[in-house]
Amino acid sequence: MSDSPIQLREMIPADLGLVFQSWFRSGGQAYPGVGGDTYLKGMEGRIGRLLERIPVTVAYATVAPTEILGWVCADATCLHFIYVKPVYRRQGIARALVPES
């Protein structure tokens, strides 16, 4: 992927805010019918525990390496969460983040 405009790297501590924020905001969509307070209670802890065990890969643009386009939390058996910023969707970023099986 070195010639690609989309590059991948491991998450660094500076990325953690975006990862938490985007994962947290998705709560209402992830579990329809579950009230917001019920879902959000303890969510930060659940996300934190998962991030301790599962790697996160971040996508960025070669021309703007500090701008995160999206990220994925996945291991060999499960895609736990994937996020692409709305402005960058439908550009192949999610496909680049998910390894072929």
C-alpha positions as CSV (number, residue, x, y, z in Angstrom):
1,M,0.0,0.0,0.0
2,S,3.0,2.3,-0.1
3,D,1.9,3.9,-3.4
4,S,-1.7,4.3,-2.2
5,P,-3.1,7.7,-1.0
6,I,-4.5,5.8,2.0
7,Q,-1.9,4.6,4.5
8,L,-2.4,2.4,7.6
9,R,-0.6,2.4,11.0
10,E,-1.2,1.2,14.5
11,M,-3.1,3.5,16.8
12,I,-1.0,5.9,18.9
13,P,-2.0,7.6,22.2
14,A,-2.9,10.8,20.4
15,D,-5.6,8.9,18.4
16,L,-7.4,7.6,21.5
17,G,-9.7,10.6,21.8
18,L,-11.1,10.2,18.3
19,V,-11.5,6.4,18.7
20,F,-13.5,6.8,22.0
21,Q,-15.6,9.7,20.7
22,S,-16.6,8.0,17.5
23,W,-17.3,4.7,19.1
24,F,-19.3,6.3,21.9
25,R,-21.4,8.4,19.5
26,S,-22.4,5.3,17.6
27,G,-24.2,3.7,20.6
28,G,-27.7,4.6,19.7
29,Q,-27.3,3.0,16.3
30,A,-25.5,-0.1,17.5
31,Y,-28.3,-1.3,19.8
32,P,-31.7,0.0,18.6
33,G,-34.4,0.0,21.3
34,V,-32.0,0.3,24.2
35,G,-32.2,3.7,25.9
36,G,-29.3,6.0,25.7
37,D,-28.6,6.1,29.4
38,T,-28.7,2.3,29.6
39,Y,-26.3,1.9,26.7
40,L,-23.9,4.6,27.8
41,K,-23.6,3.4,31.4
42,G,-20.3,1.7,31.6
43,M,-19.5,2.1,27.9
44,E,-16.3,3.9,28.4
45,G,-15.0,1.0,30.5
46,R,-16.1,-1.6,28.0
47,I,-14.4,0.2,25.2
48,G,-11.3,0.7,27.3
49,R,-11.1,-3.0,28.2
50,L,-11.5,-4.0,24.6
51,L,-8.8,-1.6,23.4
52,E,-6.4,-3.2,25.9
53,R,-6.8,-6.5,24.2
54,I,-7.5,-5.8,20.5
55,P,-5.3,-3.8,18.1
56,V,-6.6,-0.7,16.4
57,T,-5.5,0.2,12.9
58,V,-5.8,3.8,11.8
59,A,-6.1,5.1,8.2
60,Y,-4.6,8.4,7.1
61,A,-3.9,10.2,3.9
62,T,-0.4,10.3,2.5
63,V,-0.8,14.0,1.8
64,A,-2.1,14.8,5.3
65,P,-0.6,12.2,7.8
66,T,-2.0,13.9,10.9
67,E,-5.7,13.7,9.6
68,I,-7.3,10.4,10.6
69,L,-9.7,9.2,7.9
70,G,-11.0,6.2,9.9
71,W,-10.0,3.3,12.1
72,V,-10.8,-0.4,12.8
73,C,-10.7,-2.5,16.0
74,A,-10.3,-6.1,14.8
75,D,-8.5,-9.3,15.5
76,A,-8.2,-12.5,13.5
77,T,-11.7,-13.7,14.4
78,C,-13.8,-10.6,14.9
79,L,-14.3,-7.1,13.5
80,H,-15.3,-5.3,16.7
81,F,-15.8,-1.8,15.3
82,I,-15.0,0.2,12.2
83,Y,-15.4,3.9,11.7
84,V,-14.7,6.2,8.7
85,K,-15.4,9.9,9.1
86,P,-18.5,10.8,7.1
87,V,-16.6,13.2,4.7
88,Y,-14.3,10.4,3.7
89,R,-16.8,7.6,3.2
90,R,-17.3,5.8,-0.1
91,Q,-13.6,6.1,-1.0
92,G,-12.4,2.6,-0.2
93,I,-11.1,3.4,3.3
94,A,-13.1,0.7,5.1
95,R,-12.0,-1.8,2.5
96,A,-8.4,-0.8,3.2
97,L,-8.9,-1.1,6.9
98,V,-10.4,-4.6,6.8
99,P,-7.9,-7.3,5.8
100,E,-9.1,-9.9,3.3
101,S,-9.8,-13.3,4.9
